[in-house]
Structures are given as C-alpha cells and as structure tokens.
Amino acid sequence: MYLFIRTEQQQSWLNKLQGKEDKFKSLSAQIDEQGIFPKENIQDLVDLGYTKITLPKEFGGEGLNVYDMVLFQETLASYDSNTALSIGWHLGTVGEIYEKKAWTPENLDFLAQEILNGAVINRSVSEAQTGSPTRGGRPGTNAVRQGEGWVLNGRKTFTTASPILTYFLTSAWIEEKQSIGFFLLHKDLPGLSVDETWNVMSMRGTGSHDLVLEDVKVEDTKLIELPDKKSPAKFAGWALHIPATYLGIAQAARNYAVHFANHHAPNSLKGPISQLPNVQQHIGEIELELAQARHLLYSVATAYDDEARRPYLTNEIAIAKHTVTNSAIKIVDQAMRVVGAKSLQLTNPLQRYYRDVRAGLHNPPMDDMTIKNLAMTALQEEEKTK
C-alpha cells in the first residue's frame, strides 16, 4: 500500500489515522457483537478535522481529492469497517456537493461553516418500496408547499450514520414541480425522528436506521437541489469511498492470514504452516487480488481527479466498485481457507470480515446495473460507428 502514498500531506494524515489504530481495532468486535454505532470513533475523527478533508480550501476545508479520500478510507477500514463506511458517506457527500456547486452560494457557505463546526451530513434517499434510487424509482416521501415553505412526510431506509448526523439531505417527490427535490433537514426539526430498525448480519454498527418524517416543516431555502431531468445521473468519483472501505477490510483479512501462517505450527509439521504449498498458493492468490484491485481503484481515482480526463470516464467508477468489492470477498474467503475452521470462531475477526465484505454487494452501484450499463455503452458506441 505504501506504493500509493504520493505526498507528504497524505503521509501526515495517515500518521494521524494510525494514532487511532489501536483504539479503533480494540472496539471493532464489541461494535459488531452489540450492533452499536461507533460514536466515540466518529467524534475522534471530527476532533482530528477528518470530516472537513473533502471540503475545498476556499470554504475553509483541507481541499483533498478523491485519491486522498480513497487512500485514507482504505486505511481506516482496515482498523474498523463500521467507522470507515459511516464517515465515508459524509466525505463523499461533501466532496460531491462542492464539486458540482449546484447549490446557491449562500447555502454552500452555510453548510461549509456547519462542517467546520463539526456537523456530519449524509444523503437519505432509499425507501422500502423503491429500493435504491439508482434503479429509477420515484420516492414515496413527498413535499407539499405550505405558505413560504414545505411540509415533508415519509420514511427513508438505510440512512447510514443516522445516530450522529447533523443534517439529512433528503429526497422527496414534489408534485407541483413534477420533480424530485432534495431538502436539507436538521436533526432537531420537529417531526423528524430516527427509528432504530438496523438489525443485520453485516456492517452491524453503521446505524443505517430509518429516517421518519411526520409533517416536518422547512423554509423554502431548504429545498436545496432540483436534479436536472434531462441529464442522466452519473456516479461521481466520490463514490469510490465505498470500494475503498471493502478493500480495507480485505487488507485486514490478508494481514491476519499471513500472520497466522507464519506463526501457527501444528505438531505434525517441523515449522509453521507457511511452508505448505497449498497455504502459499492461497496467500499468493490473495496478494494477486489485492494488487489488481488496488491498482484499478487508484488509477480510476487518479483519472477522476484530472479534470482533463474526467469527461472521458463513462463506467469506470462502477467498474472499480464492482471489481474491488468482489475481489474483497474473494480475498477474505482465501484468508479463511488459510486459517481453517478457527476462522469460523465468533472470537476470530475473520468471520466478521467475511460478513462485512458481503455488504458491499448491496451498496450502489449494484453489480447487475454495472454489467448492464457496460453492455449498453458498448452497443451504443458500435451503433455510432455506422
């Protein structure tokens, strides 16, 4: 991984994160077993200034790019997956908002100041009836004009980091505009609540509960985004925090398996199991998967950060997510084969890594949509050559 460190600033931030390594690792098992949200970890990151790294310098942030975010998120996830994925959604949301600058200058300045003061934000878009918004479903959450503002009603699912979010950037259907709009909702608004529904086998501590809106009133200025219907939504490079997290989990599994192979010595052997050809085969395949996944992820991040190259990216963000997430699953599986039945013990971190990497399949963009879009792009490009 050190091959991918390019600047002194990156090394400085990695040193800051490494200062939290022992603490975050020590809490991982408890977070998973009890399904508790890592509030203390997130506060540590806020105190470090980590939540403002993707905020541009002109707004008072660190102004770091997608490549930087990927590097740090992979590292953080190798310490604790729940902490990494939770804070990753904030970093990606902030990065995308200030890259696109679709908000009014007043709203951009307002949110920036809130982030500098420690606010955490995430989009809240999924619903039980529509599933992932990337599949095109219209939200059941609705916003109705009332006087000089709006009244929102609905329920959102998979609202990651909901226990500590300051702002929910929430999608709603606006009938009078025949459009989806995004509203910036503060956690303390009357009628806004979090229903603690998150009870799953993977990423148990992300606090991805339901956001409930019951006659939530907001002023007109909090209708902050009206997506352009004519321009199909594309995944921004900031979504690469997702595969970065799962690659970090895979790295942790690899580290455990390699250490185990070098130190586990049953009395049937004269030394550790690392001397066995089949163990070496598994470890070699792990290293190959890691190298391939990492090079793809960081090359796509590099291309995205280059504004001259960015317009030529079509499906690369989705390809990186698909490839890296599936590679992470393979890596953890191979690590468990090295360790054997001990990897299934509930006290062994590998069984946690195994469950957590599976969650990546259900983060957007989903594999089937990626494959379909690749096919459609190829077919359409061929048509243009006629």
C-alpha positions as CSV (number, residue, x, y, z in Angstrom):
1,M,0.0,0.0,0.0
2,Y,2.9,2.4,0.6
3,L,3.4,2.4,-3.1
4,F,0.3,4.6,-3.3
5,I,1.4,7.3,-0.9
6,R,2.4,10.2,-3.1
7,T,2.6,13.3,-0.9
8,E,3.8,14.5,2.5
9,Q,0.2,15.6,3.2
10,Q,-1.0,12.1,2.6
11,Q,1.6,10.7,4.9
12,S,0.7,13.3,7.5
13,W,-2.9,12.3,7.5
14,L,-2.1,8.6,7.5
15,N,0.1,9.2,10.6
16,K,-2.9,10.9,12.3
17,L,-5.2,8.0,11.5
18,Q,-2.6,5.5,12.6
19,G,-2.7,7.2,16.0
20,K,-6.2,5.8,16.3
21,E,-5.4,2.3,15.0
22,D,-5.2,0.5,18.3
23,K,-8.3,2.1,19.8
24,F,-10.4,1.5,16.7
25,K,-9.3,-2.1,16.4
26,S,-9.9,-2.8,20.1
27,L,-13.6,-1.7,19.7
28,S,-14.4,-3.5,16.5
29,A,-15.5,-6.8,18.0
30,Q,-17.8,-5.0,20.5
31,I,-19.3,-2.8,17.8
32,D,-20.2,-5.8,15.8
33,E,-21.4,-8.1,18.6
34,Q,-23.6,-5.5,20.1
35,G,-24.6,-3.7,16.9
36,I,-23.7,-0.4,18.4
37,F,-22.8,2.7,16.5
38,P,-19.2,3.9,17.0
39,K,-20.0,7.4,18.2
40,E,-16.7,7.7,20.1
41,N,-14.7,6.8,17.0
42,I,-16.6,9.3,14.8
43,Q,-16.1,12.1,17.4
44,D,-12.4,11.3,17.4
45,L,-12.4,11.8,13.6
46,V,-14.3,15.1,13.9
47,D,-11.8,16.2,16.5
48,L,-8.9,15.3,14.1
49,G,-10.5,17.5,11.4
50,Y,-11.1,14.4,9.3
51,T,-14.7,15.4,8.4
52,K,-13.5,18.5,6.6
53,I,-10.9,16.9,4.4
54,T,-13.1,16.9,1.3
55,L,-14.3,20.4,1.9
56,P,-12.5,22.8,-0.6
57,K,-9.8,25.2,0.8
58,E,-11.8,28.2,-0.4
59,F,-14.5,27.1,2.1
60,G,-12.0,26.5,5.0
61,G,-11.5,22.8,4.4
62,E,-8.5,20.7,3.5
63,G,-9.4,20.5,-0.2
64,L,-8.2,16.9,-0.6
65,N,-9.2,15.0,-3.7
66,V,-10.8,11.6,-4.4
67,Y,-7.4,9.8,-4.5
68,D,-6.6,11.1,-1.0
69,M,-10.0,10.1,0.3
70,V,-9.6,6.5,-1.1
71,L,-6.2,6.2,0.5
72,F,-7.4,7.3,3.9
73,Q,-10.7,5.3,3.8
74,E,-8.9,2.1,2.9
75,T,-6.6,2.6,5.8
76,L,-9.4,3.5,8.2
77,A,-11.5,0.4,7.1
78,S,-8.6,-1.9,8.0
79,Y,-9.0,-0.6,11.6
80,D,-12.8,-0.7,11.8
81,S,-15.2,-1.2,8.9
82,N,-18.2,0.4,10.5
83,T,-16.4,3.6,11.3
84,A,-15.0,3.8,7.8
85,L,-18.2,3.3,5.9
86,S,-20.1,5.6,8.2
87,I,-17.7,8.6,7.8
88,G,-17.1,7.7,4.2
89,W,-20.7,8.7,3.3
90,H,-20.1,12.1,4.8
91,L,-16.8,12.6,3.0
92,G,-18.3,11.6,-0.3
93,T,-21.4,13.7,0.1
94,V,-19.4,16.8,0.9
95,G,-17.0,16.2,-1.9
96,E,-19.7,15.8,-4.5
97,I,-21.7,18.9,-3.2
98,Y,-18.7,21.2,-3.5
99,E,-17.5,19.7,-6.8
100,K,-20.8,20.3,-8.5
101,K,-21.6,23.6,-6.7
102,A,-25.3,23.2,-7.7
103,W,-26.4,25.0,-4.5
104,T,-26.7,28.7,-4.1
105,P,-23.5,30.4,-2.8
106,E,-25.4,31.2,0.5
107,N,-26.2,27.5,1.1
108,L,-22.7,26.4,0.2
109,D,-21.3,28.9,2.7
110,F,-23.8,27.8,5.3
111,L,-23.0,24.1,5.1
112,A,-19.3,24.7,5.0
113,Q,-19.4,26.7,8.2
114,E,-21.5,23.9,9.8
115,I,-18.9,21.3,8.7
116,L,-16.1,23.4,10.1
117,N,-18.1,23.4,13.4
118,G,-18.3,19.6,13.4
119,A,-21.5,18.9,11.5
120,V,-21.9,15.5,9.8
121,I,-24.1,15.0,6.7
122,N,-25.4,12.2,4.6
123,R,-28.0,11.7,1.8
124,S,-31.1,9.9,2.8
125,V,-32.7,8.5,-0.4
126,S,-33.5,4.8,-0.1
127,E,-37.1,3.6,0.6
128,A,-38.6,0.2,1.3
129,Q,-40.9,0.5,-1.7
130,T,-38.4,1.8,-4.2
131,G,-35.2,0.3,-3.1
132,S,-32.0,2.0,-4.3
133,P,-32.8,5.3,-6.1
134,T,-30.2,4.3,-8.7
135,R,-32.8,2.0,-10.2
136,G,-35.1,4.9,-11.0
137,G,-37.9,4.6,-8.6
138,R,-39.9,7.7,-7.5
139,P,-39.7,8.4,-3.8
140,G,-42.8,7.9,-1.7
141,T,-41.6,10.7,0.6
142,N,-43.4,13.8,-0.5
143,A,-43.1,17.5,0.0
144,V,-46.1,19.8,-0.2
145,R,-45.9,23.6,-0.3
146,Q,-47.3,25.3,2.7
147,G,-47.1,29.1,2.8
148,E,-43.5,30.1,2.3
149,G,-42.1,26.7,3.0
150,W,-42.7,22.9,2.7
151,V,-44.1,20.1,4.7
152,L,-42.5,16.7,4.3
153,N,-43.8,13.2,5.1
154,G,-42.3,9.8,4.5
155,R,-39.8,7.2,5.7
156,K,-36.3,6.6,4.4
157,T,-34.3,3.4,4.9
158,F,-30.6,2.7,5.0
159,T,-29.7,6.1,6.5
160,T,-26.1,5.3,7.4
161,A,-24.7,7.1,10.4
162,S,-28.1,8.3,11.4
163,P,-27.3,8.4,15.2
164,I,-24.8,11.2,14.7
165,L,-25.9,13.0,11.6
166,T,-26.4,16.7,11.9
167,Y,-28.1,17.0,8.5
168,F,-30.1,14.7,6.4
169,L,-30.0,15.6,2.7
170,T,-33.4,14.0,1.9
171,S,-35.1,13.3,-1.4
172,A,-38.8,13.9,-1.8
173,W,-41.3,14.0,-4.6
174,I,-42.7,17.4,-5.3
175,E,-46.0,17.1,-7.1
176,E,-46.3,20.7,-8.2
177,K,-42.9,20.6,-9.8
178,Q,-43.3,17.0,-11.1
179,S,-39.8,16.5,-9.9
180,I,-37.6,15.0,-7.1
181,G,-36.1,17.6,-4.8
182,F,-33.5,17.4,-2.1
183,F,-34.1,19.1,1.2
184,L,-31.5,19.9,3.9
185,L,-33.1,18.8,7.1
186,H,-31.5,19.4,10.5
187,K,-31.7,16.6,13.0
188,D,-33.7,18.7,15.6
189,L,-36.6,19.6,13.3
190,P,-40.0,18.8,14.9
191,G,-41.4,15.7,13.4
192,L,-38.1,14.3,12.3
193,S,-37.0,11.1,14.1
194,V,-34.8,8.0,13.7
195,D,-36.5,4.6,14.0
196,E,-33.7,2.1,15.1
197,T,-34.5,-0.6,12.6
198,W,-30.9,-1.7,11.7
199,N,-30.5,-5.3,12.6
200,V,-28.4,-7.1,10.0
201,M,-25.5,-9.6,9.8
202,S,-23.1,-7.3,8.0
203,M,-21.8,-3.8,9.0
204,R,-23.9,-4.1,12.2
205,G,-22.6,-0.8,13.6
206,T,-23.3,1.6,10.8
207,G,-26.6,2.8,12.4
208,S,-28.3,2.6,9.0
209,H,-31.7,3.1,10.6
210,D,-34.9,4.5,9.1
211,L,-35.4,8.3,8.9
212,V,-39.1,9.1,9.7
213,L,-40.6,12.4,8.6
214,E,-44.0,13.4,10.1
215,D,-45.2,16.8,9.0
216,V,-41.7,18.2,9.0
217,K,-41.8,21.9,8.1
218,V,-38.9,23.7,6.4
219,E,-38.5,27.0,4.8
220,D,-38.2,27.4,1.0
221,T,-34.4,27.9,1.2
222,K,-34.0,24.3,2.4
223,L,-35.2,23.0,-0.9
224,I,-31.5,22.8,-1.9
225,E,-31.4,20.7,-5.1
226,L,-33.6,20.0,-8.1
227,P,-31.8,17.5,-10.3
228,D,-31.8,18.1,-14.0
229,K,-34.2,15.6,-15.5
230,K,-32.5,15.9,-19.0
231,S,-29.1,14.9,-17.7
232,P,-28.9,11.2,-16.5
233,A,-27.3,10.9,-13.1
234,K,-23.7,9.7,-13.1
235,F,-21.7,8.3,-10.2
236,A,-19.2,10.8,-9.1
237,G,-15.7,9.7,-8.2
238,W,-16.6,10.5,-4.5
239,A,-18.5,7.2,-4.5
240,L,-15.1,5.4,-4.5
241,H,-15.1,5.7,-0.8
242,I,-17.3,2.5,-0.9
243,P,-14.9,0.1,-2.6
244,A,-12.0,1.7,-0.6
245,T,-13.8,0.6,2.6
246,Y,-14.2,-3.0,1.4
247,L,-10.6,-3.1,0.2
248,G,-9.5,-2.1,3.7
249,I,-11.4,-4.9,5.2
250,A,-9.8,-7.3,2.7
251,Q,-6.4,-5.9,3.7
252,A,-7.1,-6.6,7.4
253,A,-8.1,-10.2,6.5
254,R,-4.9,-10.6,4.5
255,N,-2.8,-9.3,7.4
256,Y,-4.4,-11.8,9.8
257,A,-4.0,-14.8,7.5
258,V,-0.3,-14.0,6.7
259,H,0.5,-13.6,10.4
260,F,-1.4,-16.8,11.2
261,A,0.5,-18.7,8.5
262,N,3.9,-17.5,9.8
263,H,3.1,-18.4,13.5
264,H,0.7,-21.4,13.5
265,A,2.8,-24.5,13.8
266,P,0.9,-27.8,14.5
267,N,3.0,-30.7,15.9
268,S,2.5,-32.6,12.6
269,L,5.0,-30.1,11.0
270,K,8.5,-29.0,11.8
271,G,7.6,-25.4,11.4
272,P,4.7,-23.1,10.7
273,I,2.1,-23.8,8.0
274,S,3.6,-21.1,5.8
275,Q,5.9,-23.8,4.4
276,L,3.0,-25.7,2.9
277,P,2.5,-25.3,-0.8
278,N,-1.3,-25.0,-0.5
279,V,-1.0,-22.2,2.1
280,Q,1.4,-20.4,-0.2
281,Q,-1.0,-20.8,-3.1
282,H,-3.8,-19.1,-1.1
283,I,-1.6,-16.3,0.1
284,G,-0.2,-15.8,-3.4
285,E,-3.7,-15.5,-4.8
286,I,-4.6,-13.0,-2.0
287,E,-1.7,-10.9,-3.0
288,L,-2.6,-11.0,-6.7
289,E,-6.2,-10.0,-6.0
290,L,-5.1,-7.2,-3.7
291,A,-2.7,-5.8,-6.2
292,Q,-5.2,-5.9,-9.1
293,A,-8.0,-4.3,-7.1
294,R,-5.8,-1.6,-5.6
295,H,-4.2,-0.6,-9.0
296,L,-7.6,-0.4,-10.6
297,L,-9.1,1.6,-7.7
298,Y,-6.3,4.1,-7.5
299,S,-6.0,4.5,-11.3
300,V,-9.7,5.4,-11.6
301,A,-9.3,7.9,-8.7
302,T,-6.3,9.4,-10.4
303,A,-8.2,9.8,-13.7
304,Y,-11.2,11.3,-11.9
305,D,-9.0,13.9,-10.2
306,D,-7.6,15.0,-13.5
307,E,-10.3,17.4,-14.8
308,A,-9.0,17.0,-18.4
309,R,-9.5,13.2,-18.2
310,R,-12.7,13.2,-16.1
311,P,-15.2,13.8,-19.0
312,Y,-13.9,10.6,-20.7
313,L,-14.9,8.4,-17.8
314,T,-18.1,6.5,-18.5
315,N,-18.5,3.4,-16.4
316,E,-15.1,3.4,-14.7
317,I,-16.4,4.3,-11.2
318,A,-18.9,1.4,-11.4
319,I,-16.3,-0.9,-12.7
320,A,-14.0,-0.1,-9.8
321,K,-16.7,-0.6,-7.3
322,H,-17.8,-3.9,-8.9
323,T,-14.2,-5.3,-9.2
324,V,-12.8,-4.2,-5.9
325,T,-15.9,-5.3,-3.9
326,N,-15.9,-8.8,-5.5
327,S,-12.1,-9.0,-5.1
328,A,-12.5,-8.2,-1.4
329,I,-15.0,-11.1,-1.0
330,K,-12.5,-13.5,-2.7
331,I,-9.6,-12.3,-0.5
332,V,-11.5,-12.8,2.7
333,D,-12.6,-16.2,1.6
334,Q,-9.0,-17.2,0.8
335,A,-7.8,-15.9,4.1
336,M,-10.3,-18.1,5.9
337,R,-9.0,-21.1,3.9
338,V,-5.5,-20.4,5.2
339,V,-6.7,-20.2,8.8
340,G,-9.2,-23.1,8.5
341,A,-12.0,-23.9,11.0
342,K,-10.6,-21.4,13.5
343,S,-11.8,-18.6,11.2
344,L,-15.4,-19.6,12.0
345,Q,-15.0,-19.0,15.7
346,L,-17.0,-15.9,16.8
347,T,-13.9,-14.7,18.6
348,N,-12.0,-14.6,15.3
349,P,-12.1,-11.4,13.3
350,L,-12.2,-13.2,10.0
351,Q,-15.8,-14.2,10.4
352,R,-16.6,-10.5,11.0
353,Y,-14.6,-9.5,7.9
354,Y,-16.4,-12.3,5.9
355,R,-19.8,-10.9,6.9
356,D,-18.9,-7.2,6.4
357,V,-17.5,-7.5,2.9
358,R,-20.8,-9.1,1.7
359,A,-22.5,-5.8,2.4
360,G,-20.5,-4.2,-0.5
361,L,-22.7,-6.1,-3.0
362,H,-25.7,-4.1,-1.8
363,N,-24.1,-0.7,-1.9
364,P,-24.6,1.3,-5.1
365,P,-23.9,0.8,-7.9
366,M,-25.1,-2.8,-7.9
367,D,-23.3,-5.4,-9.9
368,D,-26.2,-6.1,-12.3
369,M,-26.6,-2.4,-13.2
370,T,-22.9,-2.1,-13.8
371,I,-22.9,-5.1,-16.2
372,K,-26.0,-3.9,-18.0
373,N,-24.6,-0.4,-18.4
374,L,-21.3,-1.7,-19.8
375,A,-23.2,-3.7,-22.4
376,M,-25.4,-0.8,-23.3
377,T,-22.4,1.5,-23.7
378,A,-20.7,-1.0,-26.0
379,L,-23.8,-1.5,-28.1
380,Q,-24.5,2.2,-28.4
381,E,-20.9,3.0,-29.3
382,E,-21.0,0.4,-32.1
383,E,-24.2,2.0,-33.4
384,K,-22.5,5.4,-33.7
385,T,-19.8,3.9,-36.0
386,K,-22.3,3.0,-38.7
